[in-house]
Amino acid sequence: MHEISLVRSIFRTLEDKFSKEELSQITQIDLKVGLLANVEPILMQSAFEAVTQTEPQYANTTLHIDLLPIVVHCPACQKEHTVQNYRFVCSCGTPTNQIIQGNELLISQVHFKENFTYQS
């Protein structure tokens, strides 16, 4: 299950960015995950819970995942199209592999306790 290594990587990224005091004030981490990112949200949530149980500084932190659809650009009609059922064919009938959304695995937002002010 590579989700555990992804969760640990998320925490390492936060540890590089924030001080220990700031880390202790995190309440929620928001991720944007594209359908092509090879991440199962339910497995990611389970991995997150497993890691936070062994990391006391993250015990009160939750994970929110926004699942992003696959969006492609059609070279024939110059429009964007949302891929359905992994069929990379535009609504005009033209096959396309010009992906503009769907590969993401991003920390989109970090939430802190209400009375905490983060200063970069």
N, C-alpha and C positions, 0 to 999 in steps of 0.2 A: 504494500500500500504506500505509494509515493506521496500521499496526502500528508503524512506525518512529517516527511522531510520538507514539504512545502510550508507547513505551519511553522516549523522550526526556522525556516528561511525568512518567513514574515517577521517572526520575533527578532531574529538577528538584524534584519533591516531596521526595525524600530529601535533596537538597542544601539545601533550605530548612530541613529538620529537624535535620540532623546537621552536625558540623564536618568539615573535610577529614580530620583524623585518624580520626574515627569512620567516615567514608565508606571510607577505605582498609582498614578492618577488616571490612567487609561480605563475607560469603561466599555468601549466598543470599538471594534475594528470593522470597517466596511470594505468589502472586496468587490471588484467588478471582474466577473469570470465569463469569458466567451465560450460558446458551445464547442469550439474547436480546441480549447485549452487542455483537453484531456483531464478534466477535473470533475469528479462527481460531487455535487454540493452536499449530499447526505454523508458521504465519506469524509469530506472536508470538515463538516461540523463534528463528526465523531472524532476525527483526528485532533481537532482543536480542543475538544473537551478532554481528550486523553492527555494532551500536552499541558493544558492549563492545570490539571490535577497534580502534575509533578513540578510545576513552576509556581510557587506561592505568590510571586509578584503579579501574576496574571489571573489569580483565582476568581476575581470579580469582573473579568473581561469577557464580553460576548462577541460573537462573530456574526456579521450580517453579510449575506452574499446576494449580489444582484447578478442574475444570469442574463447575459447579453446574447441576442440572436445573431446569426450569421447574416451579414449584409455584404452583397457583392455589387460591383459596378459593371454595367453591361456596355461593352465597346460598340455594339450595334446601335442601340437606341439612346445611349449616354444617360441612362437612368440608374438609380440604385434600386436593388431588389432584395427583399428578405428571403433567404433560402428556407424552403420547407422540406422536411424529411430528407435533408442532406442532398437534395437535387440542385445542383449548381447550374440551373437553367433559368434565365430571366423570364419574366411574364410574356415577353415578346417571342420567346421560343429559342433564343440564342444561348448556347452554353457559354459559361464564363467562369474563370478561376481568379478574377481580380477581387480578392477579399479586402474589404475596407473595415470590417468589424467581425469579431468572433474569435480572435486568437488571444484576447486580453487575459491577463492574470495580474491585476493591479490593486494595490492598496489605494482606495479612492478617498477614504477619510478616516481619521482617528478622532474618537470622541474622548473628552476628558471630563472629570467630575465638575459639577456646576461652578463651584467657587474657586476653581483652579484656572490660572491664566498662564498660557504657554507663551514664552517669549523666545523667538528664534535668534 
